[in-house]
Amino acid sequence: MFRTARRALHALPPWLGHALNAQRGPVPWNAVVRGALAGGPLLIAALVAGRASLGVVAAIAAMLAGINDRPGSRRTSVRRIGVPALAGAAGLLAGTYAGLHLGPVALTALLTGLGLAAGAVSAIGPVASATGTQLLVGSAVGAGMPLPDSGWQTVSAFLAGAGWLLLLRLALPTPAALTGDLRLDFRFDGERAAVADVYEAVAALLDAIGTGDAVARRAALTAALDHAQDALAGPRLRRRASTAAERRLHAQYAAALPLGEAATALAWAEQAVPARAAEGPRRLAAAVRGNRPAGPLPAPRRSDPALRALDDALLHAAEAFDRGRGPDLHVRRRSPRSVARVVLGAGGREYGLRAGLCFGAGAAVAQALHHGHWYGSHQHWYWLPATAVFLVKPDLGPLVSRVLCRVAGTVLGALLFAGFAAVLPRPEGLVVLVSVCGALVPVAARHFAAQTTVVTVLVLSLVMIGGEPQASAGRIGETLLACAIVLVVGHLPMPGQRGAGIRAGVEAADAAAHAYLAHVLSESDDRATRWTLRREAYRSLAEARAAIARAAAELPALARHSEGTDEVAAVLERLVDTTTACAVHLDDTGRLTPRHTERLAALRDELAERRGRVGRRHRTLAA
């Protein structure tokens, strides 16, 4: 049945198939518990204190923090939840005072400017994108949701709500925090699991060599390495690992890099390996998860440079597990200049312009309706611009898919809430509904429509707890208006070349791939730099691939602007794989075979041809 459903999805147009496709995976029970404990207790405390409005603000902040509460380590959760929360508080403060002291025209201009800045900053990466989103949502709520409390009280309540969810994330144990002897280790919950997943991904790639799954397994290895690198690179008081256990975990991650290199070289050569070759990485994965020594490892045959590299990497890993020291994580830090180039570059300008226009237009229309008394007794106009913020975010999926999911989720959520509001006691029943919705947010995150449904019920519950009347019909109308605005702005011609963000991602992947190739061909003995460049090349390729896949699922009018970029990314991916194979061979023999040099030359020629078809003329993509 599932195969039939998948075939039916593939037969649909990409823009429609994406809207119907949902992520899979186990239920994140620990996040479900945190969500249930987030908004409800805050509301209860506020209602007991007679400050329901502050409780509503705190619960909104906890909800936004819950949306950013993704799988990973505690360290990464500090940045992933905390940084956007600070931006949301700043936006709330700015919106609150702007709404009190500025007229409609000046307020719209201010919100449009914030949209331009937040959109451009969002091009930096996922955390920056969440930061921009919360900045705009906070400013819309502050300006369009008049509250009886002072600005500093409202901001304090917002920070308290986000801080409460973050405290739950840091304090509550997770299944991954169990060590081999079943003791709780709060320090390394997500980190240990992430490093173990890398070894599992290496084993899966070795199993898939010579089959049609090898390319997908190599991409899965890249994703596992990216996740582990992020998990270990979270904020800490000291730059270097400060405890023996943490240094050992860093060493275990570093030991996986040559293993991944050797496995990639074997996959490139399409050379079958003995079945026992994957046993070693799997035993290492189990050792990481259980926080115990590696134990005996099977020795693969040493008849080939890549097999010898795999054997050497296994031996090195076994030593690292027993007497590991903490090398760096092979991450090249972004300089302020490079970040500024992303924000001010073509991708950042395109992103910022669309976000600013959508957010500003949403705020203008909402204020026009509000001042024209179309809202009746409903005084809060923040929903329309806040909805536009989520719809304009390309990292949440293709434009039409986002719009379809938002409409379906809002209509369903509003209808569900109308039914709940008719039978639940107030405010006790609504507080329970907020807790239930908070628990469902991590599960609903698998699909944008499901997430919208849950968030709609949650926000409507909060609005009613705050003293507003039932507003389901208004929310549906405002959502339809926001969808219309984003669809129009999303298809408007813009200054510069369309698809600039996609091309910027491919350009970054091209530059990283050639930097990695140049280092390998220089025959440098600096393996730390090589692994850093290799990680950067694969990471930038994965980011470009994800952006290209989203763009390909747009309507044809938008998808055509990124045509050809997927072929360029595929050639770059093969070039990086070939570079990895060259590095392994150079380590073993000191010279390249004719097969390596011929493949490099062919890939360079093909890359030049593909670039010409895309029509790019840029210095970093010069032949």
C-alpha positions in Angstrom: 0.0 0.0 0.0 2.8 2.4 0.9 4.6 1.7 -2.4 1.4 2.4 -4.3 1.0 5.7 -2.4 4.6 6.7 -3.2 4.1 5.9 -6.9 0.9 8.0 -6.9 2.9 10.9 -5.3 5.6 10.7 -8.0 3.0 10.8 -10.7 1.6 14.2 -9.4 3.1 17.6 -10.4 6.1 18.4 -8.1 4.4 21.4 -6.5 1.4 19.2 -5.5 3.3 16.1 -4.6 5.5 18.1 -2.2 2.4 19.5 -0.4 1.2 15.9 0.2 4.5 14.5 1.2 5.2 14.1 5.0 8.4 13.3 6.8 8.7 10.0 8.7 10.4 8.9 11.8 9.9 7.9 15.4 7.8 10.0 17.7 10.2 12.4 19.7 8.7 11.6 23.1 11.1 13.7 25.0 10.1 16.8 22.9 6.5 15.9 23.3 6.9 16.0 27.1 8.6 19.3 26.9 5.9 20.7 24.7 3.2 19.6 27.1 5.0 21.2 30.0 5.8 24.5 28.2 2.7 26.7 27.7 0.3 25.2 30.2 2.2 25.8 33.5 3.0 29.4 32.4 -0.7 30.1 31.8 -1.7 28.6 35.1 0.9 30.7 37.0 -0.3 33.9 35.1 -3.9 33.2 35.7 -3.3 32.6 39.5 -1.4 35.9 39.6 -4.2 37.7 37.7 -1.9 38.5 34.8 -3.5 36.5 31.9 -2.1 38.8 29.2 1.5 38.2 30.4 0.8 34.4 30.4 -0.4 34.6 26.8 2.8 36.3 25.7 4.9 33.8 27.6 3.0 30.9 26.1 3.5 32.4 22.6 7.2 32.5 23.2 7.2 28.9 24.5 5.4 27.9 21.4 7.9 29.6 19.1 10.7 28.0 21.1 9.1 24.6 20.8 9.0 25.0 17.0 12.8 25.5 17.1 13.2 22.6 19.5 14.8 20.2 17.0 16.7 16.9 17.6 20.3 17.5 18.6 22.5 18.1 21.6 21.8 20.4 24.5 24.6 22.7 23.4 23.1 23.3 20.0 19.6 23.8 21.5 21.0 26.9 23.4 21.8 28.5 20.1 18.9 27.1 18.1 16.3 28.2 20.7 18.0 31.1 22.5 19.2 33.3 19.6 15.8 33.4 17.9 14.1 34.1 21.2 16.3 37.1 21.8 15.5 38.4 18.4 11.8 37.8 19.0 12.0 39.8 22.3 13.8 42.6 20.4 11.1 42.6 17.7 8.3 42.5 20.4 9.8 45.6 22.1 10.2 47.5 18.8 6.7 46.6 17.6 5.1 47.5 21.0 6.5 51.0 21.1 6.2 51.6 17.4 2.5 50.6 17.6 1.9 53.1 20.4 3.8 56.1 18.9 3.7 55.7 15.1 1.0 56.3 12.6 -0.1 53.7 10.1 2.2 54.8 7.3 5.3 55.2 9.5 4.6 51.9 11.2 4.2 50.1 7.8 7.5 51.6 6.6 9.3 50.4 9.8 7.9 46.9 9.5 8.9 46.8 5.9 12.4 47.8 6.8 12.5 45.1 9.4 11.3 42.6 6.8 14.1 43.6 4.4 16.8 43.2 7.1 15.4 39.9 8.6 15.0 38.4 5.1 18.6 39.2 4.1 19.9 37.8 7.4 17.9 34.7 6.9 20.1 33.7 4.0 23.0 33.0 6.4 21.6 29.6 7.6 18.9 27.8 9.6 19.5 29.5 12.9 19.6 32.9 11.2 16.4 32.1 9.4 14.7 31.2 12.6 16.1 34.4 14.1 14.7 36.5 11.3 11.3 34.8 11.6 11.0 35.5 15.3 12.1 39.1 14.9 9.3 39.7 12.4 6.6 37.7 14.3 7.6 39.5 17.5 7.3 42.9 15.9 3.9 42.0 14.3 2.6 40.8 17.7 3.9 43.8 19.5 2.4 46.3 17.1 -0.8 44.5 16.3 -1.8 42.9 19.6 -2.4 45.7 22.1 -1.7 44.5 25.7 -2.5 46.2 29.0 1.1 45.7 30.2 4.1 47.9 29.8 6.7 47.1 27.1 9.3 45.9 29.5 6.8 43.6 31.2 5.7 42.1 27.9 9.3 41.5 26.8 10.2 40.0 30.2 7.2 37.6 29.8 8.4 36.6 26.3 11.9 35.9 27.5 10.6 34.0 30.5 8.4 31.8 28.2 11.3 31.0 25.8 13.7 30.5 28.7 11.3 28.1 30.4 11.2 25.8 27.3 15.0 26.1 27.0 15.3 25.2 30.7 13.2 22.1 30.1 15.4 21.2 27.2 18.6 21.5 29.4 17.2 19.9 32.5 15.0 17.0 31.5 16.8 13.7 30.7 16.5 12.1 27.3 16.9 8.5 26.3 20.2 9.4 24.6 21.6 10.5 27.9 21.8 6.9 29.2 25.4 5.6 29.2 26.4 1.9 28.9 25.9 1.2 32.6 22.4 2.8 32.5 23.6 5.9 34.3 22.3 9.3 33.2 24.9 11.5 31.6 23.4 15.0 31.0 26.5 16.3 29.2 26.4 14.3 26.0 22.9 13.2 25.1 22.6 14.3 21.4 26.4 14.5 20.9 27.0 10.8 21.6 24.1 9.7 19.5 25.2 11.9 16.6 28.7 10.5 16.6 27.4 7.0 16.7 25.2 7.7 13.7 28.3 8.7 11.7 29.8 5.2 12.2 26.4 3.6 11.3 26.4 5.7 8.1 29.9 4.5 7.2 28.8 0.9 7.7 25.7 1.5 5.6 27.8 3.0 2.8 30.2 0.0 2.8 27.2 -2.3 2.6 25.8 -0.4 -0.4 29.0 -0.3 -2.5 28.3 -1.6 -6.0 24.6 -1.2 -5.7 22.2 1.6 -6.7 21.9 2.8 -3.1 25.5 3.9 -2.8 24.9 7.5 -3.8 22.0 7.9 -1.3 24.1 6.2 1.4 27.0 8.6 0.7 24.6 11.6 1.0 23.3 10.1 4.3 26.9 9.9 5.5 27.3 13.6 4.7 24.1 14.4 6.7 25.3 12.4 9.7 28.7 14.2 9.7 27.0 17.6 9.4 24.8 16.7 12.3 27.6 15.4 14.5 29.8 18.4 13.7 27.0 20.8 14.7 26.2 18.8 17.9 29.8 18.9 19.0 30.4 22.5 18.0 27.7 24.0 20.2 28.5 26.9 22.6 30.7 26.2 25.6 32.6 28.3 28.2 35.9 27.2 26.7 36.8 27.0 23.1 38.5 23.6 23.5 36.9 20.4 25.0 37.5 20.8 28.8 36.9 17.3 30.2 38.4 13.9 29.4 35.0 12.5 28.4 34.4 15.4 26.0 37.9 15.1 24.5 37.3 11.4 23.9 34.1 12.1 22.1 35.8 14.7 19.9 38.5 12.1 19.1 35.9 9.5 18.2 34.3 12.0 15.8 37.6 12.9 14.3 38.4 9.2 13.9 35.3 8.8 11.8 36.6 11.2 9.2 39.3 8.9 7.6 36.8 6.1 7.8 34.3 8.1 5.8 37.1 9.1 3.4 38.0 5.5 2.8 34.4 4.4 2.4 33.8 7.1 -0.1 36.9 6.1 -2.1 35.7 2.5 -2.2 32.2 3.6 -3.4 33.8 5.8 -6.1 35.8 2.8 -7.3 32.7 0.6 -7.2 34.8 -2.1 -5.7 33.0 -4.7 -3.6 34.2 -5.1 -0.1 33.9 -8.2 2.2 30.8 -8.2 4.3 32.9 -8.1 7.5 34.2 -4.6 6.5 31.1 -3.0 7.8 31.2 -4.8 11.1 34.0 -2.6 12.4 32.2 0.7 12.1 29.1 -0.9 13.5 31.0 -2.1 16.6 32.4 1.4 17.0 28.9 2.9 16.7 27.7 0.6 19.5 30.8 1.6 21.6 30.0 5.3 21.2 26.4 4.8 22.2 27.3 2.7 25.2 30.3 4.8 26.2 32.5 1.8 26.4 35.8 0.7 24.8 35.7 -0.4 21.1 36.9 -4.0 21.8 38.2 -6.3 19.0 37.6 -5.2 15.5 37.6 -7.3 12.3 40.4 -6.6 10.0 39.4 -6.2 6.3 41.7 -7.3 3.4 44.6 -4.9 2.5 44.7 -5.6 -1.2 43.8 -2.1 -2.4 44.7 1.5 -1.4 41.2 2.2 -0.3 40.9 -1.0 1.7 44.3 -0.3 3.3 43.0 3.2 4.2 39.9 1.6 5.7 42.0 -0.8 7.7 44.3 2.0 9.0 41.3 4.2 9.8 39.8 1.3 11.9 43.0 0.9 13.8 43.3 4.6 14.4 39.7 4.7 15.6 40.3 1.8 18.1 43.2 3.8 19.5 41.2 7.0 19.7 38.4 5.2 21.6 40.8 4.1 24.3 43.2 7.0 24.5 41.5 9.8 22.6 42.5 13.4 22.8 40.3 16.2 21.6 41.4 17.6 18.3 39.4 20.5 16.7 36.3 19.7 14.8 37.6 20.7 11.4 35.2 23.6 11.1 36.3 26.7 9.3 34.8 29.7 11.2 32.9 32.2 9.2 34.5 35.6 9.2 32.3 38.7 9.6 33.3 39.6 6.0 32.1 36.3 4.6 28.8 36.6 6.5 28.3 40.2 5.2 28.9 38.9 1.7 26.1 36.4 2.1 23.7 39.0 3.6 24.5 41.7 1.0 24.9 39.2 -1.9 22.4 38.4 -4.6 20.8 35.6 -2.5 20.4 37.8 0.6 19.0 40.7 -1.5 16.4 38.6 -3.2 15.4 37.0 0.1 15.2 40.3 1.9 13.3 42.1 -0.8 10.6 39.4 -0.9 10.3 39.2 2.9 10.2 42.9 3.2 7.5 43.3 0.5 5.4 40.5 1.9 5.6 41.6 5.5 5.1 45.2 4.7 2.1 44.5 2.4 0.6 42.2 5.0 0.9 44.9 7.7 -0.5 47.6 5.4 -3.5 45.5 4.4 -4.1 44.5 8.0 -4.0 48.1 9.3 -6.3 49.2 6.5 -8.9 46.6 7.5 -8.4 47.4 11.1 -8.8 51.2 10.8 -11.7 50.7 8.4 -13.5 48.7 11.1 -13.8 45.6 9.0 -12.7 43.6 12.0 -15.7 44.6 14.2 -14.8 44.1 17.8 -11.6 42.2 16.9 -8.7 44.6 17.6 -5.7 42.4 16.8 -4.3 42.6 13.3 -1.0 40.8 13.7 -2.2 37.5 12.2 -2.0 38.6 8.6 1.6 39.9 8.6 2.8 37.1 10.9 1.2 34.5 8.5 3.0 36.2 5.6 6.3 35.8 7.4 6.0 32.0 7.5 4.7 31.8 4.0 7.6 33.7 2.5 10.3 31.5 4.0 11.7 29.3 1.2 13.5 27.0 3.7 10.0 25.8 4.7 9.3 24.4 1.3 8.1 25.5 -2.2 5.9 28.6 -2.4 2.7 26.9 -3.6 3.2 24.0 -1.3 3.5 26.4 1.7 0.3 28.2 0.6 -1.8 25.1 0.1 -0.6 23.7 3.5 -1.2 26.9 5.3 -4.7 27.3 4.0 -5.6 23.7 4.7 -4.1 23.8 8.2 -5.7 27.1 9.1 -9.2 26.1 8.0 -8.9 22.8 9.8 -7.5 24.4 12.9 -10.1 27.1 13.0 -12.9 24.6 12.6 -11.5 22.4 15.3 -11.1 25.3 17.7 -14.6 26.5 17.1 -15.8 23.0 18.1 -13.6 22.9 21.2 -14.5 26.5 22.2 -18.2 25.5 22.2 -17.8 22.7 24.7 -14.7 23.4 26.8 -14.9 25.3 30.1 -13.0 28.6 30.3 -10.3 29.1 31.0 -9.4 25.7 32.4 -10.4 23.7 29.3 -8.4 26.1 27.1 -5.3 25.8 29.2 -5.5 22.0 28.8 -6.0 22.5 25.0 -2.8 24.7 25.0 -0.9 21.9 26.7 -2.1 19.3 24.3 -1.2 21.4 21.3 2.2 22.1 22.8 2.8 18.4 23.0 1.7 17.9 19.4 3.9 20.6 17.9 7.1 18.3 17.7 5.0 15.6 16.0 3.2 18.0 13.7 6.5 19.5 12.5 6.7 16.6 10.0 4.2 18.4 7.7 3.6 22.1 7.3 -0.2 21.7 7.2 -0.3 19.6 10.4 2.0 22.1 12.1 -0.3 25.0 11.0 -3.4 23.1 12.3 -1.8 22.7 15.7 -0.5 26.2 15.9 -3.8 27.7 14.8 -5.7 25.9 17.6 -3.0 26.9 20.1 -3.0 30.6 19.2 -6.8 30.9 19.1 -6.9 29.3 22.5 -4.4 31.9 23.8 -6.3 34.7 22.2 -9.5 33.6 24.0 -7.7 33.2 27.3 -6.4 36.7 26.9 -10.0 38.0 26.8 -10.7 38.2 23.1 -13.9 36.6 21.6 -13.9 33.6 19.3 -12.0 34.6 16.1 -11.9 31.5 13.9 -13.6 33.1 10.9 -11.3 36.1 11.0 -8.2 33.9 11.1 -9.4 32.1 8.0 -10.0 35.3 6.1 -6.7 36.8 7.2 -4.8 33.7 6.1 -6.4 33.7 2.7 -5.3 37.4 2.3 -1.8 36.6 3.4 -1.6 33.7 0.9 -2.8 36.0 -1.9 -0.1 38.6 -1.0 2.7 36.0 -0.9 1.6 34.4 -4.1 1.6 37.7 -5.9 4.9 39.0 -4.5 6.5 35.5 -5.0 5.8 35.7 -8.8 6.6 39.4 -9.3 9.7 40.2 -11.4 12.4 41.5 -9.2 15.6 43.5 -9.9 18.5 41.2 -10.7 18.4 37.6 -11.7 15.7 35.2 -10.4 16.8 32.2 -8.5 19.8 34.2 -7.0 19.7 32.2 -3.8 19.9 28.9 -5.6 22.8 30.1 -7.7 24.6 31.5 -4.7 24.4 28.1 -3.1 25.8 26.4 -6.2 28.5 29.0 -6.4 29.5 28.4 -2.8 29.6 24.6 -3.4 31.7 25.2 -6.5 34.2 27.3 -4.6 34.4 24.8 -1.8 34.9 21.8 -4.2 37.7 23.5 -6.0 39.4 24.6 -2.8 39.3 20.9 -1.7 40.6 19.7 -5.1 43.5 22.3 -5.1 44.6 21.2 -1.6 44.6 17.5 -2.5 46.5 18.0 -5.8 49.1 20.1 -3.9 49.9 16.8 -2.1 50.1 18.6 1.2 50.5 16.5 4.3 48.2 18.7 6.3 45.3 16.3 6.8 43.5 18.5 9.3 43.1 21.2 6.6 42.1 18.5 4.1 39.4 17.2 6.3 38.2 20.7 7.0 38.0 21.5 3.3 36.3 18.1 2.6 33.7 18.8 5.2 33.0 22.2 3.9 32.7 20.9 0.3 30.2 18.2 1.2 28.2 20.4 3.5 27.9 23.2 1.0 26.9 20.6 -1.7 24.2 19.2 0.6 22.8 22.7 1.3 22.8 23.5 -2.4 21.1 20.2 -3.2 18.3 20.9 -0.7 17.7 24.4 -2.1 17.6 23.0 -5.6 15.1 20.3 -4.7 12.8 22.9 -3.1 13.1 25.1 -6.2 12.3 22.2 -8.5 9.0 21.7 -6.7 7.8 25.3 -7.5 5.3 26.1 -10.2 6.9 26.0 -13.7 7.1 29.8 -13.8 9.5 29.8 -10.8 11.1 26.4 -11.2 12.5 27.4 -14.7 14.8 29.9 -13.1 16.8 27.2 -11.4 16.9 24.8 -14.4 20.3 23.2 -14.9 21.6 23.9 -11.4 20.8 20.3 -10.3 23.0 18.9 -13.1 25.8 21.3 -12.0 25.5 20.2 -8.4 25.5 16.5 -9.5 28.8 17.0 -11.4 30.3 18.9 -8.4 29.3 16.0 -6.2 31.1 13.5 -8.4 34.1 15.9 -8.5 34.3 15.9 -4.7 33.9 12.1 -4.6 36.7 11.8 -7.1 38.9 14.2 -5.1 38.4 12.1 -2.0 39.4 9.0 -4.0 42.5 10.8 -5.2 43.4 11.9 -1.7 43.2 8.3 -0.4 45.3 7.0 -3.4 47.9 9.7 -2.9 48.3 8.8 0.7 49.0 5.2 -0.2 51.1 5.4 -3.4 52.1 9.1 -3.7 50.8 9.3 -7.3 47.6 9.3 -9.2 46.6 6.6 -11.7 45.5 7.4 -15.3 41.9 6.6 -14.2 42.0 9.4 -11.6 43.4 12.0 -13.9 41.1 11.1 -16.7 38.1 11.3 -14.5 39.1 14.7 -13.1 39.6 16.0 -16.6 36.3 14.7 -17.8 34.5 16.1 -14.8 36.0 19.5 -15.4 34.9 19.5 -19.0 31.4 18.4 -18.1 31.2 21.1 -15.4 32.2 23.8 -17.9 29.5 22.5 -20.3 26.8 22.4 -17.6 27.7 25.9 -16.4 27.3 27.2 -19.9 23.8 25.7 -20.1 22.7 27.4 -16.9 24.0 30.6 -18.4 26.3 31.5 -15.5 29.2 33.9 -15.8 30.9 34.3 -12.5 34.5 34.3 -11.5 34.2 31.5 -9.0 32.7 29.3 -11.7 35.4 30.1 -14.2 37.0 27.1 -15.9 
